Amino acid sequence: MNNQQPKDLYKIITSVILYTFGLVILLWFLYQIMSVFILFIFAIVLGLIINQPVSRLEKKGMKRWLAALIILGSIFIASALLGFLIVPHISEQIDTLVGNLPGYYESVSNHISHILMKYPELSKELQQDGMSISAAVPSLDKTVLGLGSISFTVIGGIFLFIVFISMIIFFVGNPRPVIQMYLSVFDPEKRPKAERALQHTSVMLGGWMKSNLIGGIIQAVLVYIFLTVMHVPGALVWAALAFFSELIPKIGFYLMAIPPTLVALSVSPVTAFWCLVFFLLLNELISDFVMPKLRSSTMNIHPVSLLFLLLAMTTAFGLMGALLAAPMAAIIKAYYEEFYLQKFAEDPQMEQRIDNILYQE
C-alpha cells in the first residue's frame, strides 16, 4: 500500500507536468498563428461579400464559375485601372517635386538663417550640439543589412497577399465545403440557428460594404472639389484614390492624403499646407462622424458599439484588427441575437423601461 501511493503521486505529478507543458505549447502556437487566423477570417468576410453578386448571377442561370470569374475579373480590372491612372501621375509629380527640392531647400535654409541671426546664442548652442554629417549617415554594411531585411519583408508580404487572394477565389468559386464544415461544428438541433446567424451576418456585411461605397463617394466628391479649387493637378485621380481609401482604415488616410499633398508641394508650400489641413479635417469628419452613422444605418448597429470595437480591435491586432472591426461587430451581433437573445421572451415593456431610465425624475 505504501509503495502504491508514491507511484500514484508520481503519475499525478507527471500528468500535471505533461498537461501543463502541452497547454503552454498550444497557447504559444495559437498566439503565433493569431495573425494567420485573423487573415483567414478577413478572407472569409470578403468572400461572403463577393458571394452576394455571384449568387445573384448564379440564380439567374449562370454557371457558378462564370459568375465568379465575371465579378472577380471586374474587381481586378477596376483595381488595375486605378493603379494605371495613379502610378504614372504620382511618378510624374514626384519628378517635378524632386526638381523643385533644391529651391525649397534654399528658401527654407535662408529663412532659418535669417531667424538665427536674431538669436546668436541659439545659433552657437546648435553648432556646439550638432552632429557631423558623416556620423548621421549610416554605414554601408548597415545599409545593406537594412535593405536585405526590407527585401525579405516585401517577399513575405507578397506571399501572404497571394495566399490571401487565393483563399478568396477558392471560397467564392466553391463555398459549399467551407459552409458544410462550418455547420458541422454545431449540434444538429443548433444548426438552424447557425444558418440564420450566418445569413444575418452576410446581410450586415453587405451593408458594411454599401456604407464604405457611400462614404467613399462622399469623400471623393469633397476631395475633387477642394483640389480643383486649389488648382492641384490630377484632382480626378486623387478623388478616385480617396474613394477606395475608405476600404482601408488607418492606412487609407495616408494613401489618400500623402500623394496629393506632395503634388500640391510642387505647386507651392502654402497649397501643400492647406491640403494637409483639409485631409486631416476630412479624415476626422468621415472616420469619426459620417462612417459610424452610415454603418449603423446600413448594418443596424449603434455607432458607439462600432467605435468601441474599432478601438479594441486596433489596440489588440493593429491594422488587421481595424479592418475587421466592423465585420466583427456584425458577426457578434448576429450570433448574440440568434444564440442568446432568442432564449428570452420579448419584453413588451422594454421601451417604457428605457424611458424610465432616460427621463427619471
C-alpha positions in Angstrom: 0.0 0.0 0.0 2.8 2.4 0.9 4.6 1.7 -2.3 1.4 2.2 -4.3 0.9 5.8 -3.0 4.3 7.1 -4.2 3.6 5.6 -7.6 0.2 7.2 -7.8 1.7 10.5 -6.7 4.4 10.2 -9.3 1.8 9.5 -12.1 -0.3 12.5 -11.0 2.8 14.9 -11.0 3.9 13.5 -14.3 0.4 14.0 -15.8 0.2 17.6 -14.5 3.6 18.5 -15.9 2.8 17.0 -19.3 -0.7 18.6 -19.5 0.8 22.0 -18.4 3.6 21.6 -21.0 1.0 20.7 -23.7 -1.2 23.7 -22.7 1.7 26.1 -22.9 2.7 24.7 -26.3 -0.9 25.0 -27.5 -1.2 28.6 -26.3 2.1 29.5 -27.8 1.0 28.0 -31.1 -2.3 29.8 -31.1 -0.5 33.1 -30.3 1.9 32.5 -33.2 -0.9 31.8 -35.7 -3.2 34.6 -34.5 -2.3 36.8 -37.4 -2.9 34.0 -39.8 -6.3 33.2 -38.2 -7.3 36.9 -38.5 -6.2 36.9 -42.1 -8.4 33.8 -42.7 -11.4 35.4 -41.1 -10.9 38.5 -43.3 -10.7 36.4 -46.4 -14.0 34.7 -45.5 -15.6 38.1 -44.8 -14.6 39.3 -48.2 -15.7 36.0 -49.7 -19.1 36.4 -48.2 -19.4 39.9 -49.6 -18.3 38.9 -53.1 -20.5 35.9 -52.9 -23.7 38.0 -52.9 -23.4 39.3 -56.5 -22.0 35.9 -57.6 -25.0 34.1 -56.2 -27.4 36.6 -57.8 -25.9 35.8 -61.2 -26.0 32.1 -60.4 -29.7 32.3 -59.6 -30.3 33.8 -63.0 -29.0 30.6 -64.6 -25.3 31.5 -65.0 -22.7 28.9 -64.1 -21.0 29.4 -60.7 -17.5 29.6 -62.2 -18.5 32.0 -64.8 -20.3 34.3 -62.4 -17.3 34.2 -60.0 -15.0 35.0 -63.0 -17.1 38.0 -64.0 -17.2 39.5 -60.5 -13.6 38.8 -59.6 -12.4 40.0 -63.0 -14.4 43.2 -62.7 -12.8 43.9 -59.3 -9.3 43.1 -60.7 -9.8 45.3 -63.7 -11.1 48.2 -61.6 -8.1 47.9 -59.3 -5.6 47.7 -62.2 -7.3 50.7 -63.9 -6.9 52.7 -60.7 -3.2 51.8 -60.5 -2.7 52.6 -64.2 -4.2 56.0 -63.7 -2.5 56.9 -60.4 1.0 55.4 -60.6 2.2 57.3 -63.7 0.7 60.5 -62.3 2.4 60.1 -59.0 5.8 59.4 -60.8 5.4 62.5 -62.9 4.6 64.7 -59.9 7.4 63.2 -57.8 9.9 64.1 -60.6 8.6 67.6 -60.6 8.8 67.7 -56.8 12.4 66.4 -56.9 13.3 69.1 -59.4 11.9 71.8 -57.1 13.5 70.5 -53.9 16.8 72.5 -54.3 14.8 75.7 -54.5 12.7 74.7 -51.5 15.8 73.8 -49.5 17.5 77.1 -50.3 14.4 79.0 -49.4 14.0 77.2 -46.0 17.7 77.5 -45.3 17.7 81.2 -45.9 14.6 81.6 -43.7 16.2 79.6 -40.8 19.5 81.6 -41.2 17.5 84.8 -41.0 15.8 83.7 -37.8 19.1 82.5 -36.2 20.7 85.9 -36.9 18.3 87.4 -34.5 19.2 84.8 -31.8 23.0 84.4 -31.9 23.1 82.4 -28.6 20.7 79.8 -30.0 22.9 79.6 -33.1 26.0 78.9 -31.1 24.3 76.3 -29.0 23.0 74.5 -32.1 26.5 74.5 -33.5 28.0 73.0 -30.3 25.4 70.3 -30.0 25.2 69.5 -33.7 26.3 66.2 -35.2 28.5 65.8 -38.2 27.0 64.7 -41.5 29.3 61.6 -41.6 28.0 60.5 -38.2 24.4 60.9 -39.3 24.9 58.8 -42.5 24.6 55.0 -41.8 27.5 52.8 -42.7 27.5 50.7 -45.8 27.1 47.3 -44.0 24.1 48.5 -42.0 22.5 49.9 -45.2 23.0 46.6 -47.0 21.5 44.6 -44.0 18.6 47.0 -43.8 17.9 46.6 -47.5 18.1 42.8 -47.1 15.6 42.8 -44.3 13.2 45.0 -46.2 13.5 42.7 -49.2 12.6 39.7 -47.1 9.7 41.6 -45.6 8.4 42.6 -49.0 8.7 39.0 -50.3 6.9 37.7 -47.3 4.1 40.3 -47.8 3.7 39.3 -51.4 3.5 35.6 -50.5 0.8 36.4 -47.8 -1.1 38.5 -50.3 -1.1 35.8 -52.9 -2.3 33.2 -50.4 -5.0 35.7 -49.2 -6.3 36.3 -52.7 -6.2 32.6 -53.4 -8.4 31.9 -50.3 -11.0 34.4 -51.5 -11.0 33.0 -55.0 -11.4 29.4 -53.9 -14.1 30.3 -51.4 -16.1 32.3 -54.0 -15.6 29.6 -56.6 -16.8 26.8 -54.4 -18.1 27.8 -50.9 -20.2 24.7 -50.2 -17.4 22.7 -48.5 -16.5 25.6 -46.2 -20.1 26.2 -45.2 -20.6 22.5 -44.7 -17.6 22.4 -42.4 -19.0 25.4 -40.5 -22.4 23.8 -40.0 -20.9 20.5 -38.9 -19.3 22.2 -35.9 -22.7 22.7 -34.4 -25.1 20.1 -33.0 -27.9 19.2 -35.5 -30.5 20.9 -33.3 -28.4 24.1 -33.3 -27.7 24.2 -37.0 -30.9 26.2 -37.9 -29.6 29.0 -35.5 -26.1 28.8 -37.0 -27.7 29.0 -40.5 -29.8 32.1 -39.6 -26.8 33.7 -37.9 -24.5 33.3 -40.9 -27.3 34.6 -43.2 -27.8 37.7 -40.9 -24.0 38.2 -40.9 -23.8 38.1 -44.7 -26.6 40.7 -44.9 -24.8 43.0 -42.5 -21.5 42.6 -44.3 -23.3 43.7 -47.5 -24.5 46.7 -45.6 -20.9 47.3 -44.4 -19.6 47.3 -48.0 -22.5 49.6 -49.0 -21.6 52.1 -46.3 -18.0 52.0 -47.5 -19.1 52.8 -51.0 -21.3 55.7 -49.9 -18.6 57.1 -47.7 -16.1 56.7 -50.4 -18.3 58.6 -52.9 -18.7 61.5 -50.3 -15.0 61.6 -49.7 -14.2 61.5 -53.4 -16.5 64.4 -54.2 -15.1 66.6 -51.4 -11.5 65.8 -52.4 -12.2 66.6 -56.1 -13.9 69.9 -55.3 -11.2 71.0 -52.9 -8.2 70.1 -55.1 -9.9 71.7 -58.1 -10.4 74.9 -56.2 -6.8 74.8 -55.0 -5.6 74.1 -58.6 -3.8 70.9 -57.6 -3.1 68.8 -60.8 -4.8 65.4 -61.1 -7.8 66.2 -58.9 -9.9 63.4 -60.6 -7.2 60.8 -59.9 -6.8 61.8 -56.3 -10.6 61.7 -55.9 -10.6 58.1 -57.2 -7.9 57.2 -54.7 -9.9 58.8 -51.9 -12.9 56.7 -52.9 -11.0 53.4 -52.5 -9.0 54.5 -49.4 -12.1 54.3 -47.2 -11.9 50.5 -47.5 -8.6 50.6 -45.7 -8.8 52.0 -42.1 -5.9 53.9 -40.7 -3.6 53.4 -43.7 -6.3 54.6 -46.1 -5.8 58.1 -44.8 -2.1 58.2 -45.7 -2.8 56.7 -49.2 -5.4 59.4 -49.7 -3.5 62.4 -48.3 0.2 62.0 -49.0 0.3 61.8 -52.8 -1.9 64.9 -53.5 -0.1 66.8 -50.7 3.2 66.0 -52.4 1.8 67.2 -55.7 0.5 70.3 -54.0 4.0 70.9 -52.7 5.2 71.1 -56.3 2.7 73.9 -56.8 3.6 75.8 -53.6 4.3 75.1 -49.9 1.2 77.1 -48.9 -1.0 74.9 -51.1 0.5 71.8 -49.6 -0.1 73.1 -46.1 -3.8 73.8 -46.8 -4.1 70.4 -48.5 -2.7 68.7 -45.4 -5.1 70.6 -43.1 -8.0 69.7 -45.4 -7.2 66.0 -45.4 -6.8 65.9 -41.6 -10.2 67.6 -41.1 -11.8 65.3 -43.7 -10.4 62.2 -42.1 -11.8 63.3 -38.7 -15.2 64.1 -40.2 -15.5 60.9 -42.2 -14.0 58.4 -39.8 -15.5 59.7 -36.5 -18.9 61.0 -37.6 -20.0 60.1 -41.1 -18.9 56.4 -41.4 -20.2 55.3 -37.9 -23.6 56.8 -38.8 -23.6 55.2 -42.2 -22.6 51.8 -40.9 -25.1 52.0 -38.1 -27.9 52.6 -40.6 -26.8 50.0 -43.2 -25.8 47.4 -40.6 -28.3 48.3 -37.9 -25.5 48.6 -35.3 -25.2 51.6 -32.9 -22.2 53.9 -33.7 -20.9 53.6 -30.1 -20.6 49.8 -30.5 -18.7 50.2 -33.8 -16.3 52.8 -32.3 -15.7 50.7 -29.2 -14.9 47.6 -31.3 -12.7 49.7 -33.6 -10.6 50.9 -30.7 -10.5 47.4 -29.1 -9.6 45.5 -32.3 -7.0 48.2 -33.4 -5.3 48.0 -29.9 -5.3 44.2 -29.9 -4.4 43.4 -33.6 -3.2 46.7 -35.2 -4.2 47.3 -38.9 -5.8 43.9 -39.4 -7.9 44.5 -36.3 -9.1 47.8 -37.7 -10.0 46.2 -41.0 -12.1 43.6 -39.2 -13.7 45.8 -36.6 -17.0 46.4 -38.5 -17.3 42.8 -39.8 -16.6 41.5 -36.3 -19.4 43.8 -35.0 -21.7 42.2 -37.5 -20.7 38.7 -36.5 -21.0 39.3 -32.8 -24.4 41.0 -33.2 -25.8 38.2 -35.4 -24.7 35.3 -33.1 -25.6 37.2 -29.9 -29.1 37.7 -31.2 -29.5 34.2 -32.5 -27.9 32.1 -29.7 -28.6 34.3 -26.7 -31.4 36.9 -27.1 -33.8 34.3 -28.5 -33.7 32.4 -25.2 -35.8 35.2 -23.7 -39.4 36.1 -24.4 -39.9 39.6 -25.9 -40.5 42.2 -23.3 -43.4 44.4 -24.2 -42.4 47.0 -21.6 -38.8 47.4 -22.9 -39.4 50.9 -24.4 -41.1 52.0 -21.2 -38.2 50.8 -19.1 -35.7 52.7 -21.4 -37.8 55.8 -21.0 -37.8 55.4 -17.2 -34.0 55.3 -17.2 -33.6 58.2 -19.6 -36.2 60.5 -18.1 -36.1 59.6 -14.5 -37.4 62.4 -12.2 
